[in-house]
Amino acid sequence: MRTLLAIDSTEEDTHIETYNELHIKVDHDKIPFGLHGVLDNVVVDNEAQIIFINDLKTTGKSIQDFPDAVDYYKYWIQGVIYSILASDKFLKDKPNKENWKVQVTFIVIDKYNLVYPFQVSVETMSQWKSDFGDVLKIAKWHYENKRYDLPYDLAVGNLKL
């Protein structure tokens, strides 16, 4: 799948919609709070039925170290939330929404000014979405119990020596 920034689109490309710094907020049916975010760049290709979510990241490390940062800084959570937000905003009312694809790409600039678009594969996004369920469960517990003093595992006594 390709990355699309729509920087080369023309007025004739009426099937392309481009949004920058797009704030989206949605309610979530399984949690008592909503989700929101500011997406750096979203390109909706109505002809190809693809939503491209491009998130700009800078790193003080080498570009090849970025995959480690995805886990360390939990950027994967951001990728899932952005996918949920964009799907809700652009696909919720479409009768053929199951035919659409959502492509998340982290566009990374490293300390040497090297740039690389790290596309998230369908398999990886599927795993991230599965893992996100656990994140929501923990966030919901904190929200409902008004307990923010300790991480979840400590607060519920899951960690023992």
N, C-alpha and C positions, 0 to 999 in steps of 0.2 A: 504494500500500500504506500502511497506517496504522502509527502508532507505538503500541505498547502498553506501558504501565507497570504495568497491573493495579492501579492505586491506587483504581479504582472498582469492583473486582470484589467479589462477594458470596459467601457460603457456598454458594449455589446454583450458582455457576460452577465446578463440579467438573472441567470440562474445561480449566481454567486452572491452571497451576503457575507459581509465582513464586519466584525465587531472587535473593538479594542477596549481593554479595561472594562469589561462587561460585568456589572454586579448582578448576581442572580440570587434570589432567596426563595426557598421552597419549604413547605411543611412536609413532614415525614409521617406516614401513617403508623409506623411501629415505635416511634419515640415521642416523648412529650415536648420535644423542642424541634426546631427546624434546622435546615442546613443552609449556609450561604457562603459565597465566595466571590472574589473578583478575578475573572478569567482574563489573562493577558491578551490572548488573541483567539477568536473563534471564527472559523470560516465554514459556512453552510453551503454545500454544493447540492442544490435541489435536483440537478440533473443526475448526478452520480449517486445521490442519496447517501451522502457522507457528511458527518460533522467532524471537522478537524479542530481539536483543542490543542493550541500551542502554548506551552508554559515556558517562559524564559527563566533560566537559572544561571547564576554565575558561581564560579568556584575558585578558591585559592589554590586548589590542587590541580594535578594534571587531568586532562579530559577523560583519560581511560580509567580514572578512579571514581568517576561519577556513579556507576552502578552501586558501589558500596555506600555512597551517600544516600541513595534512594531508601535503603534500609535504615541507616543510621539516623537520618533526619526525618524518616517516615514520610518521604515525598509520595510514596505509594498511596497513602491515605488521601492526600490532596488530589491525586490522579483519579481516584474512585469518586470522591465528592464532586469534582469538576464534571465527570462523566454523568453522574446523577443529575446535577444541576442543568447541564446543557440538554440532556435528554428530556427533562421535565419542561424546560422552556420551549424547545423547538419541536419536540415530537409528541407531546402529550395529546394534542388534538388531531394528529394526523391519522387517517384511517389505515395507512400502510406502514405504521411505525416499526413493525417487526422486520421490514425489509431494509431499514436504515442501519448504517454502521457508524460507530463513534470511534475516532482515532485520536488517542492522546499521544502527544509528542513533547518531550522535554528538550528544549533547544538550549544547549549548554555552551557557555563561553568560559574558557579556563584562564588561568593566570598568564598564559602565553598568547592570549587572544585567538586561540583555536576555537572553532565553532563546530558542534556536531549535533544533529537531531537524533535523539534517542527515542525511537518509536516503541510504544508499549504493544507487545503482541496480544492477540486475542486470548491466548492461553494464560499469559501473565495477568492480564486484566481480570480474567475469570477467577484466578486464584486470589488476587487482591480483593475482589468483591466478596468472595467467600470469607476471607480474613477480616474484612470490614465489619461483618456481622458481629464478631467478637468485640471490636472497638465500640460499636454502637451499644452493645450490651453493657460494657463497662461504663461508658458515658451516661447511659440511662440510669445505672445504679447510683453513680455519683449525684446525678441530678435529683433523683427521687429521694435519696437519703440525705441530701444536703451535706455530704461529706467530701471535702476537698483537701483535708489536712494530710492525707496519706495516699500513696498509690493504691489502686484497687486490691492487689494481692495482699498488701499489708493490712489494709482496712478490714478485709474479710477474714484475715487470719490464715491465708493460704501458704505463707512462708514460715517455715519452722527450721530451726537449726538442729 
